[in-house]
Amino acid sequence: MRIGLIAHDRKKEELVAFIGRHRDVFCQHTLYATGHTGQLLTDRLGLSVHCFMAGPEGGDQQMGSKIAEGEMDWLFFLRDPLFAHPHEPDVSALLRISDVRGIPVATNLATAEALVASLRAAGPAS
């Protein structure tokens, strides 16, 4: 599976901890992330992550492009719903193209846990 990983600034630590708890699953898949999030996952967890630009600098759009081209299977995007983001139009476009392409998206930890359970059930990537 090709998995996108994004987290707003106040959710980055949550995402790193979540991925760390499920490292055995995520290390079996091809991971993509926006700039700082990807760097954190590489530095702290030793995962191989293809990094795009930072979200506000175009990384959200790069991720959306991969989704639009059918080159992304799942998206984990831990959003901070209590903070206004200046690049909200990019976030909306990313979620819209995810819906159009019909890929599973987790925007909170509860949904992320459910998606990981599905990844575990599916077994190792081929």
C-alpha positions as a Markdown table, in Angstrom:
| # | Residue | x | y | z |
|---|---|---|---|---|
| 1 | Met | 0.0 | 0.0 | 0.0 |
| 2 | Arg | 1.0 | 3.6 | -0.6 |
| 3 | Ile | 0.2 | 5.6 | 2.4 |
| 4 | Gly | 0.1 | 9.3 | 2.9 |
| 5 | Leu | 0.9 | 10.8 | 6.3 |
| 6 | Ile | 0.1 | 14.4 | 7.3 |
| 7 | Ala | -0.3 | 16.1 | 10.6 |
| 8 | His | -1.0 | 19.7 | 11.5 |
| 9 | Asp | 1.6 | 21.2 | 13.8 |
| 10 | Arg | -0.3 | 20.5 | 17.1 |
| 11 | Lys | -0.9 | 16.9 | 16.0 |
| 12 | Lys | 2.5 | 15.9 | 14.8 |
| 13 | Glu | 3.5 | 14.4 | 18.1 |
| 14 | Glu | 0.3 | 12.4 | 18.2 |
| 15 | Leu | 1.0 | 11.1 | 14.7 |
| 16 | Val | 4.6 | 10.1 | 15.5 |
| 17 | Ala | 3.4 | 8.3 | 18.6 |
| 18 | Phe | 0.6 | 6.5 | 16.7 |
| 19 | Ile | 3.0 | 5.4 | 13.9 |
| 20 | Gly | 5.5 | 4.3 | 16.5 |
| 21 | Arg | 2.9 | 2.1 | 18.2 |
| 22 | His | 2.2 | 0.5 | 14.8 |
| 23 | Arg | 5.6 | 0.7 | 13.3 |
| 24 | Asp | 5.5 | -3.1 | 12.5 |
| 25 | Val | 2.6 | -2.4 | 10.1 |
| 26 | Phe | 3.8 | 0.9 | 8.6 |
| 27 | Cys | 7.3 | -0.4 | 7.8 |
| 28 | Gln | 5.7 | -2.9 | 5.4 |
| 29 | His | 4.3 | -0.2 | 3.2 |
| 30 | Thr | 5.5 | 2.7 | 1.0 |
| 31 | Leu | 5.1 | 5.9 | 3.1 |
| 32 | Tyr | 4.8 | 9.5 | 1.8 |
| 33 | Ala | 4.5 | 12.6 | 4.1 |
| 34 | Thr | 4.6 | 16.3 | 4.0 |
| 35 | Gly | 8.0 | 17.9 | 4.9 |
| 36 | His | 8.3 | 18.2 | 8.7 |
| 37 | Thr | 6.0 | 15.3 | 9.4 |
| 38 | Gly | 8.1 | 13.0 | 7.2 |
| 39 | Gln | 11.4 | 14.2 | 8.7 |
| 40 | Leu | 10.1 | 13.5 | 12.3 |
| 41 | Leu | 9.0 | 10.0 | 11.3 |
| 42 | Thr | 12.4 | 9.3 | 9.7 |
| 43 | Asp | 14.4 | 10.8 | 12.5 |
| 44 | Arg | 12.5 | 9.3 | 15.4 |
| 45 | Leu | 11.3 | 6.0 | 14.1 |
| 46 | Gly | 13.9 | 5.2 | 11.4 |
| 47 | Leu | 11.2 | 4.7 | 8.8 |
| 48 | Ser | 11.8 | 5.3 | 5.1 |
| 49 | Val | 9.5 | 8.1 | 4.1 |
| 50 | His | 9.2 | 9.9 | 0.7 |
| 51 | Cys | 9.0 | 13.6 | 1.8 |
| 52 | Phe | 7.1 | 16.3 | -0.1 |
| 53 | Met | 7.4 | 20.0 | 0.7 |
| 54 | Ala | 5.8 | 21.3 | 3.9 |
| 55 | Gly | 2.0 | 21.4 | 3.7 |
| 56 | Pro | 1.6 | 25.2 | 3.5 |
| 57 | Glu | 4.4 | 25.4 | 0.9 |
| 58 | Gly | 2.7 | 23.0 | -1.5 |
| 59 | Gly | 3.1 | 19.6 | 0.2 |
| 60 | Asp | -0.7 | 19.2 | 0.6 |
| 61 | Gln | -1.0 | 19.8 | -3.1 |
| 62 | Gln | 1.8 | 17.3 | -3.9 |
| 63 | Met | 0.0 | 14.7 | -1.9 |
| 64 | Gly | -3.3 | 15.6 | -3.6 |
| 65 | Ser | -1.6 | 15.1 | -7.0 |
| 66 | Lys | -0.5 | 11.6 | -6.0 |
| 67 | Ile | -4.0 | 10.8 | -5.0 |
| 68 | Ala | -5.5 | 12.3 | -8.2 |
| 69 | Glu | -3.1 | 10.2 | -10.3 |
| 70 | Gly | -4.1 | 7.0 | -8.5 |
| 71 | Glu | -0.7 | 6.7 | -6.8 |
| 72 | Met | -1.9 | 6.8 | -3.2 |
| 73 | Asp | -4.0 | 4.2 | -1.5 |
| 74 | Trp | -4.7 | 5.5 | 2.0 |
| 75 | Leu | -4.3 | 8.8 | 3.8 |
| 76 | Phe | -3.7 | 9.5 | 7.5 |
| 77 | Phe | -4.2 | 13.2 | 8.1 |
| 78 | Leu | -4.4 | 14.2 | 11.7 |
| 79 | Arg | -6.1 | 17.6 | 11.6 |
| 80 | Asp | -6.4 | 20.2 | 14.3 |
| 81 | Pro | -10.0 | 21.2 | 14.1 |
| 82 | Leu | -9.7 | 23.9 | 16.8 |
| 83 | Phe | -7.2 | 26.0 | 14.9 |
| 84 | Ala | -7.7 | 28.1 | 11.7 |
| 85 | His | -5.1 | 27.2 | 9.1 |
| 86 | Pro | -4.0 | 29.7 | 6.5 |
| 87 | His | -3.7 | 27.0 | 3.9 |
| 88 | Glu | -7.2 | 25.6 | 4.6 |
| 89 | Pro | -8.2 | 25.7 | 0.8 |
| 90 | Asp | -5.3 | 23.3 | 0.2 |
| 91 | Val | -6.6 | 21.0 | 3.0 |
| 92 | Ser | -10.1 | 21.1 | 1.6 |
| 93 | Ala | -8.9 | 20.3 | -1.9 |
| 94 | Leu | -6.9 | 17.4 | -0.5 |
| 95 | Leu | -9.9 | 15.9 | 1.3 |
| 96 | Arg | -12.1 | 16.5 | -1.7 |
| 97 | Ile | -9.8 | 14.6 | -4.1 |
| 98 | Ser | -9.5 | 11.8 | -1.5 |
| 99 | Asp | -13.3 | 11.5 | -1.6 |
| 100 | Val | -13.4 | 11.7 | -5.4 |
| 101 | Arg | -10.8 | 8.9 | -5.7 |
| 102 | Gly | -12.5 | 6.9 | -2.9 |
| 103 | Ile | -9.4 | 6.4 | -0.7 |
| 104 | Pro | -9.8 | 5.8 | 3.0 |
| 105 | Val | -8.9 | 8.9 | 5.1 |
| 106 | Ala | -8.3 | 9.0 | 8.8 |
| 107 | Thr | -8.5 | 12.5 | 10.3 |
| 108 | Asn | -8.4 | 11.5 | 14.0 |
| 109 | Leu | -6.8 | 8.8 | 16.1 |
| 110 | Ala | -10.0 | 6.7 | 16.4 |
| 111 | Thr | -10.4 | 6.4 | 12.7 |
| 112 | Ala | -6.6 | 5.8 | 12.3 |
| 113 | Glu | -6.8 | 2.9 | 14.7 |
| 114 | Ala | -9.6 | 1.4 | 12.6 |
| 115 | Leu | -7.6 | 1.7 | 9.4 |
| 116 | Val | -4.5 | 0.1 | 11.0 |
| 117 | Ala | -6.7 | -2.8 | 12.1 |
| 118 | Ser | -7.6 | -3.2 | 8.4 |
| 119 | Leu | -4.0 | -3.0 | 7.4 |
| 120 | Arg | -3.1 | -5.7 | 10.0 |
| 121 | Ala | -5.9 | -7.9 | 8.7 |
| 122 | Ala | -4.7 | -7.5 | 5.1 |
| 123 | Gly | -1.2 | -8.8 | 6.0 |
| 124 | Pro | 2.2 | -7.7 | 4.6 |
| 125 | Ala | 2.5 | -5.6 | 1.5 |
| 126 | Ser | 3.4 | -7.4 | -1.7 |
